[in-house]
Amino acid sequence: MPVCEDQSGTRSFQEAQHLLLQHGTYFPSQSSEVVHIQKAGTLSVGMDILLVGTVELLRTFLDSVKACPNDPPSFYIDLEGDDLCRHGTVSLITILVVPHHKVYLIDVATLGRSAFDTSTADGNTLRQLLESDRIAKVFFDIRNDSDALYSLYGVNVAGIEDIQLMELASRNFSKRCVHGLAKCIENDAKVDYETRRNWRNVKDNGRRLFDPARGGSYAVFAERPMSTEVRDYCVQDVALMPNLRDVYRAKLCDAWWRKIEDETRARIRLSQSVGYNGKGRHMALGPSHWIGWSPSISQRSERTLLERPVPASDHKEDPTPKASEQQATDTSPTLNSGQANPETEDASLGPDGRALQQLSLLRSHDVDDDSENGSNGDRYGTSYHGGGLHYHNSNEDDDQYKDLTACDSECGYCGQCPY
């Protein structure tokens, strides 16, 4: 358990913890229905949950976490809100602080902008924590969270690890589509059956409250007092993330980790672009330049970065165009070589027409060594709209043509689910 140094005007970790427990809205793990973890990865048995809804409690929280270790990461974060994007709201920021064995619910619905700019005696703010590239913070799919934070509050996140990309890189099968959190937990979390079942039950109970298709409303995330179901739903989204990170990182060599870092930064830049659209089936697609790529034999044995977050200045970015960055512009997708084919371009088509033409070429030239019978690429039609290429099924009434790789009934990507 880390102890913050007792400096003038600051609190020790024990003092900060005592104040939170005494004055905060406190949900002890012994009496809650939240998931209990049986020594899973870096997360030990039981967690306490605290709602941070006042400026004083926020300062106390910031004092308590300032000396948390960075290797492995201490912070696992998720956001909740009503239509979580630039056009919606942020109601809660859920932060699992692994060394504390606690989950803090930062009440943005109550605190507003002060949630990000309230400072401690030595100048620490939540904004600084989220924007620091020297403090590792773990998210699952940073895109829409980054969109909301940047567009609504001007928070430019950095130092991010994206578990969704880690899972995709660690696969030895198709990398065409990403997975949602539920599918990752069902397939890969190193927990027993009871833990997995409890996690699923908590998620289902929460979704009944906010899913419009079930008569719910996303406004429940801003309602106070907070219901037990909403509280537990928020907590379960981060509860097993340390477990998943351990599983995927153990499979990754340095070459893959550098690609993940580059693509994570590309996702953040994309989410902040004018044309970003965080809804639609295109969100289920992984980076196109990852398909068919694999590290060399010598690269596979290099694992020096396994437990060390790498600052952006430590290596050169992969020059290969990022699939996610292509969505943010009106430029055309490129062939596997990274270059457009001038012989097949028709200048009269305009940028939209050239984009569609080259996407067709991309699929026809793409030798996807981990797709099924080479047919996955033909299951999608395309339309070019807003911030990027939107994929739609060529025959949405026939299940045999649906690529449901990303479907786990909760991701919201493919449009087949009510979520």
NUMARKE-610454 format. One record per residue (C-alpha): x, y, z. Coordinates in pm, whole numbers, padded with zeros to 5 digits, always signed. Layout:
BEGIN
XYZ ...
END
This chain:
BEGIN
+00000+00000+00000 +00167+00329-00106 +00210+00607+00147 +00206+00969+00027 +00487+01172+00177 +00365+01405+00448 +00452+01747+00305 +00330+02087+00410 -00030+02136+00306 -00079+01775+00197 -00217+01462+00356 -00066+01119+00405 -00241+00833+00231 -00384+00709+00563 -00523+01054+00645 -00675+01093+00299 -00826+00746+00316 -00971+00816+00661 -01136+01138+00537 -01286+00961+00237 -01424+00683+00450 -01556+00927+00709 -01716+01187+00484 -01761+01025+00143 -02047+00814+00020 -01895+00479+00105 -02003+00138-00020 -01804-00130+00168 -01741-00439-00043 -01858-00668+00237 -02219-00551+00197 -02237-00485-00178 -02325-00713-00464 -02027-00594-00665 -01794-00854-00811 -01549-01010-00566 -01222-01113-00728 -01037-01419-00612 -00672-01314-00656 -00709-01229-01025 -00394-01074-01167 -00306-00759-00974 -00649-00732-00815 -00702-00900-00479 -01012-01013-00296 -01282-00749-00245 -01304-00380-00328 -01442-00075-00152 -01638+00182-00352 -01645+00555-00283 -01853+00823-00453 -01652+01146-00480 -01913+01419-00514 -01766+01726-00340 -01462+01945-00407 -01313+01856-00069 -01346+01484-00131 -01194+01529-00475 -00890+01701-00326 -00862+01420-00075 -00878+01162-00353 -00607+01342-00551 -00383+01356-00244 -00433+00985-00184 -00328+00873-00533 -00039+01104-00615 +00229+00853-00506 +00072+00543-00663 +00318+00328-00859 +00322+00340-01236 +00466-00002-01317 +00236-00186-01347 -00037+00079-01393 -00241+00177-01088 -00537+00336-01271 -00809+00156-01467 -01071+00398-01593 -01413+00398-01756 -01671+00672-01825 -02050+00666-01810 -02297+00923-01934 -02598+01002-02147 -02491+00943-02510 -02123+00938-02418 -01964+01148-02693 -01920+01512-02794 -02297+01549-02830 -02383+01391-02494 -02277+01414-02131 -02028+01264-01888 -02192+01164-01560 -01932+00947-01388 -01565+00864-01416 -01498+00525-01260 -01138+00484-01144 -01008+00157-01005 -00694+00231-00803 -00533-00109-00775 -00290-00039-00485 -00583+00092-00276 -00812-00199-00364 -01078+00067-00414 -01299+00202-00689 -01365+00576-00689 -01669+00715-00869 -01593+01076-00964 -01933+01248-00979 -01896+01470-01287 -02274+01520-01302 -02251+01702-00967 -01906+01859-00989 -01912+01968-01353 -01588+02130-01474 -01456+02147-01119 -01413+01768-01138 -01119+01832-01371 -00977+02163-01250 -01003+02148-00870 -00645+02144-00743 -00479+02022-00427 -00243+02233-00217 +00048+02125-00436 -00138+02185-00763 -00252+01836-00862 -00575+01805-01063 -00769+01525-01226 -00701+01695-01561 -00327+01665-01501 -00361+01299-01412 -00557+01224-01731 -00329+01431-01956 +00007+01316-01818 +00201+01089-02054 +00409+00971-01757 +00115+00829-01562 -00014+00508-01718 -00393+00484-01736 -00575+00181-01874 -00902+00207-02070 -01103-00036-02278 -01154+00133-02616 -01042+00490-02556 -01219+00640-02858 -01557+00761-02731 -01426+00833-02381 -01158+01055-02536 -01416+01217-02764 -01635+01315-02466 -01348+01432-02245 -01186+01641-02518 -01499+01790-02670 -01690+01863-02349 -01407+01949-02107 -01095+02006-02316 -00914+01709-02162 -00644+01575-02397 -00576+01228-02260 -00226+01079-02278 -00037+00788-02126 -00317+00551-02232 -00311+00174-02262 -00606+00036-02460 -00698-00319-02361 -00916-00361-02670 -00610-00317-02892 -00404-00541-02666 -00657-00821-02713 -00658-00775-03089 -00277-00785-03110 -00252-01094-02891 -00477-01308-03113 -00357-01591-03332 -00677-01573-03541 -00857-01304-03744 -00769-00945-03657 -01037-00797-03881 -01280-00700-03599 -01227-00592-03240 -01405-00744-02942 -01620-00573-02681 -01542-00597-02311 -01798-00869-02240 -01656-01099-02505 -01304-01045-02375 -01412-01138-02023 -01611-01439-02140 -01324-01568-02353 -01007-01466-02174 -01046-01355-01810 -00862-01589-01574 -01141-01613-01319 -01364-01892-01200 -01716-01961-01323 -01884-01794-01025 -01691-01470-01072 -01774-01462-01441 -02141-01534-01369 -02159-01261-01105 -01997-01015-01345 -02255-01099-01611 -02545-01064-01366 -02426-00724-01245 -02396-00603-01604 -02743-00730-01698 -02903-00572-01390 -02747-00236-01473 -02839-00245-01839 -03205-00293-01755 -03198+00051-01594 -03031+00247-01875 -03103+00053-02194 -03383+00239-02381 -03482-00087-02551 -03565-00225-02205 -03750+00085-02092 -03446+00242-01927 -03268+00573-01966 -02904+00680-01960 -03014+00956-01724 -02984+00703-01439 -02608+00768-01431 -02677+01125-01318 -02949+01043-01064 -02863+01092-00697 -02870+00911-00469 -02711+00653-00691 -02883+00316-00704 -02699+00000-00606 -02747-00142-00955 -02589+00160-01125 -02305+00170-00876 -02226-00198-00927 -02256-00166-01304 -01994+00111-01306 -01760-00091-01087 -01786-00413-01286 -01668-00233-01600 -01323-00186-01442 -01316-00477-01196 -01164-00734-01431 -00957-00502-01650 -00631-00569-01457 -00690-00940-01512 -00735-00892-01886 -00428-00670-01910 -00215-00938-01745 -00349-01203-01984 -00283-01003-02301 +00047-00840-02206 +00195-01183-02136 +00145-01265-02505 +00292-00948-02652 +00642-00884-02777 +00794-00536-02806 +00708-00506-03176 +00338-00558-03108 +00343-00328-02807 +00487-00046-03018 +00213-00096-03274 -00046-00083-02994 +00103+00241-02860 +00101+00399-03206 -00255+00290-03277 -00374+00410-02935 -00237+00757-03009 -00400+00739-03353 -00733+00654-03188 -00701+00956-02960 -00620+01188-03250 -00913+01045-03443 -01153+01097-03153 -01056+01464-03138 -01100+01527-03510 -01387+01730-03652 -01532+01444-03854 -01514+01172-03590 -01822+00950-03570 -01820+00714-03273 -02126+00514-03372 -02164+00257-03645 -02033-00072-03765 -01702+00082-03872 -01618+00097-03500 -01593-00283-03498 -01307-00290-03748 -00949-00327-03633 -00655-00146-03798 -00638-00268-04158 -00257-00265-04159 -00254-00520-03876 -00421-00783-04092 -00165-01031-04214 +00122-00865-04025 +00329-01061-03777 +00662-00992-03604 +00975-01167-03719 +01120-01458-03526 +01380-01232-03364 +01117-00969-03277 +00900-01227-03101 +01171-01289-02843 +01207-00919-02754 +00997-00846-02446 +01183-00564-02273 +00873-00340-02269 +00649-00595-02101 +00622-00402-01775 +00747-00058-01873 +00520+00210-02024 +00716+00371-02308 +00705+00753-02338 +00621+00879-02686 +00977+01004-02732 +01134+00661-02679 +01069+00534-03030 +00966+00646-03372 +00606+00596-03466 +00520+00324-03713 +00508+00510-04048 +00233+00281-04176 -00094+00479-04207 -00330+00400-03921 -00667+00259-04016 -00833+00476-03756 -00668+00792-03890 -00805+00717-04234 -01156+00757-04091 -01077+01109-03973 -00994+01247-04317 -01132+01251-04666 -00822+01083-04805 -00850+00745-04968 -00768+00413-04803 -00442+00270-04931 -00336-00069-05053 -00137-00306-04834 +00185-00151-04961 +00076+00181-04809 +00062+00346-05151 -00231+00432-05375 -00241+00274-05720 -00252+00557-05975 -00338+00318-06258 -00668+00228-06098 -00769+00575-05978 -01021+00779-06170 -00981+01153-06104 -01338+01215-06210 -01472+01013-05917 -01395+01279-05659 -01261+01202-05308 -01564+00997-05201 -01567+00787-05514 -01192+00728-05499 -01225+00622-05134 -01482+00359-05225 -01285+00246-05529 -00966+00201-05331 -01147+00028-05045 -01267-00225-05301 -00908-00267-05417 -00794-00301-05057 -01030-00592-05002 -00940-00759-05330 -00564-00730-05261 -00584-00806-04890 -00445-01151-04827 -00590-01204-04482 -00412-01513-04360 -00634-01530-04052 -00976-01481-04210 -01212-01769-04269 -01177-01901-04627 -01076-01550-04733 -01439-01445-04737 -01470-01209-04443 -01377-00906-04648 -01670-00958-04881 -01935-00958-04610 -01947-00582-04586 -02073-00315-04819 -01962+00042-04761 -02092+00393-04753 -01886+00707-04706 -02046+00946-04461 -01937+01211-04218 -01607+01124-04055 -01535+00799-04229 -01630+00482-04402 -01938+00319-04252 -01980-00051-04306 -02317-00208-04358 -02413-00567-04419 -02477-00671-04776 -02784-00865-04670 -02899-00766-04323 -03197-00999-04334 -02985-01311-04369 -02781-01412-04066 -02543-01625-04269 -02395-01307-04422 -02346-01126-04091 -01998-01095-03952 -02069-01092-03579 -01705-01114-03471 -01751-00803-03260 -02099-00890-03133 -02124-00959-02764 -02462-00799-02699 -02306-00493-02536 -02052-00329-02764 -02295-00114-02961 -02088-00132-03277 -02266-00343-03535 -02618-00204-03509 -02773-00547-03458 -02818-00495-03084 -03054-00247-02913 -02771-00109-02697 
END
